[in-house]
Amino acid sequence: MDAETIIRPPGRVGAWAGAAAYLLVVGLLVGGAPRASGTVHAAASLLAAGLLVGLVRRGPLAALGTALLGSTAVVVGTPDTLHGSADASFQGQFLAYLAVDLILGFIVATRGRRGSIVAVGVSCSVQLLVIGAFAGGDGLTVHAVIALPATAASCMAGMLSRERREHTAALRAQEVAEAVTAERLRIARELHDMVAHSIGIVAIQAGVGSRVIETQPDQAREALRAIEATSRETLSGLRRTLVALRQADGGPAAAQGSPLAPSPGLADIERLAAATADAGVRVEVRRSGDQRPVPADIGLSAYRIVQEALTNVVRHAGTGRCRVAIGFGREELCVEVVDDGPGAGAAAGPASHGFGLVGMRERVGLLRGHLSAGPRPGGGFRVAARLPLPAPVAASGAGSAAVAVEGR
């Protein structure tokens, strides 16, 4: 325990010490300065009310009672009240109740409805009784007119502060709820796109292996190898997703600092095409335009769109081939998956009742792109996405400007 801890009193003790000091100052004002006017006593008591700050934070109702006691003592014990004021229309000692109104506004802003109503009722009753008993002549009306609006203004300020705080809390809660919903949708899209494709390939390969295991053991063996490779890849992706979630929650994986495998992107399209070919659908990949690195979120979304489209081709298109086209434009990345299957009857029907196309549209919408999916007029199904890209000339333009400055 250091010296600072020994010297500094606990918060509760300090709060009550401040209240005691406030009452001591009020007692000195009433008993020790009889020649001062009521206005001077009221001003001094308002300054002394700053000693009640600690008690206001820890016990607002106790602070209100202390302020009422001190303000009433100032009003009753000053010479203007005891011997009559030279100006009966205004007696400044009643201004001491402004400290009570300030504390009352804090109570309305921070306490419950029942406690606020009790505090307002007690405060108004005490002030009106004291004003009625000790205000003389026209001062009764003047001080009553001043006291009631002052109390109402403090209560209104407290209510506005409460409403603003509650509105801010509601907005923060809504933002948190929207963030949680968005994260759930993101995880659902990742799991659907990753697992649905892999399970589809495993199911097809298992069916092939079961049919040829007796007559063509070599082909059955290849099917089993494809199942093993696809399963391992899926488990790796699931592990990556779970580790990322645990790291976000600060779980054991975050403490161990286990490295994460990079998320798939455009460079993995050929590997995806090879896995789809093992499932019986040959995929032709075409790339065009000025190929360059793209942001990770755009590359991942493009990969997932192709993956989901190929999954639908394997499951529903009833064809043995399809085409994947990736075009690098100046301002956008174009991804297209086209098959020559039966079209709307096979591909669009089952897919439209699942979450595949919904996930595609959500991914593209988050990137402010455009997605079109539907049957082709000549047969088959087409999925096309346009994803905005950052301007490639920004870096080079900045570099040339820097070189020009150095040259000068």
C-alpha positions, 0 to 999 in steps of 0.5 A: 500500500503506497502513500497515495492510497493511505492519504486519499480517503475512499470515495464514500468517505470523501463524499460525506466529508464534503457534505459535512464541510458544506453544512459547516460553511452554512453554519458559519454563514448563518451564525458568524456573519450576521451583518452580511445581507441575504444575497451575500449569504445566498451567493456564498451558499451556492459556492459552498454547494460545490462541496456536494459534488461527490455526494451527488454522484454517490447518493443524489437523494441524500445530496438533495436533502443536505442542500434543502437543509442548508438552503433553508438554514440560509433563508431562515437564519439571515438578517433579512428574514429575521429583522425584515428587508429594506426591499420587501419585494425581493429578498436575495436569500431565497436564491440559495434554493438554486443549488437544490434545483441543480441537484433536482435536475441531476436526479431527474436525469439519472434516477427512476420515475418514482424517485424523481417524482418524490424528489420534485414533490419534496423540493417544491413543498419545502420551498413553497412552505418556506417562501410562504412563511418568510417572504413578506409583502409582494415578495411572496408572489415574486419568489413563488413566481421565481421558484416554480419556473426555476424548478420546472426548468431544472426538471425539463433539463433533466428530462431532456438529458435522460431522453438524449442518453436513452436515445444514444443507448438505443442507437448503440444497441441497434448498431450492435444488433445490426453488426451481429446480424451482419456477422451471422450472415457473413458466417452463414455465407462462408459456411454455405459456399464452402461446405455445399460445394465440397459436399456436392463433390463428395456425394458425386464421387461417392456415387461413382465409386460405389458403382465401379468399385467391383468392375473398375477398381482404379477409377473407384480408387481415384474417386476415393482420393478425390473424396479424401482431398475434398474432405481435407480441404473442407476441414481446413476451411472450417478450421480457418473459420473457427480459428478466426471466430475464436480469435475475434472472441479472444479465446484460446486460439487467440492466445496461442497465436496460431497462424491462419491460412490465407483466404481463397481468391482468384489464384485458386480458381484453377484449383477449384476447376480441377476439383469440379472436373473430378466431379464430372464437369469439365471447367474451362477458365478464361482470363482477360484484361490487365490482370493485377492483384485485387483486394482480399474481399473482392478476390474472396467474393469472386471465388465464392461466386464461382464456387457456388455457381459451379456447385449448381452446375454439378448438382442441377445443370445436367451437363458435362462442361461449363465456362468460367470467364474472369475479366479485369476491367479498368474499374470493375472485375467481371466474373461469369459462369456459363453452362449449356445444360437444360437451363431454367428447368434444371439449374434455376429451379432447385437453386432458387429455393436454396441460399446460393443465389441469396448469398451471391447477391449479398456478397455482391451487394456488400461490395456495391456491385451487380449480379445477374443470374438466370437461364440463357435464351439458347439453353443453359444457365448464366451467372454474371457478377460485376465487382467495382475495383479501386483505380489502378492509376492512383499509385502510379500517379502519386509516384510520378508526382513524387518523382517530379518533385524530386527532380525539381 
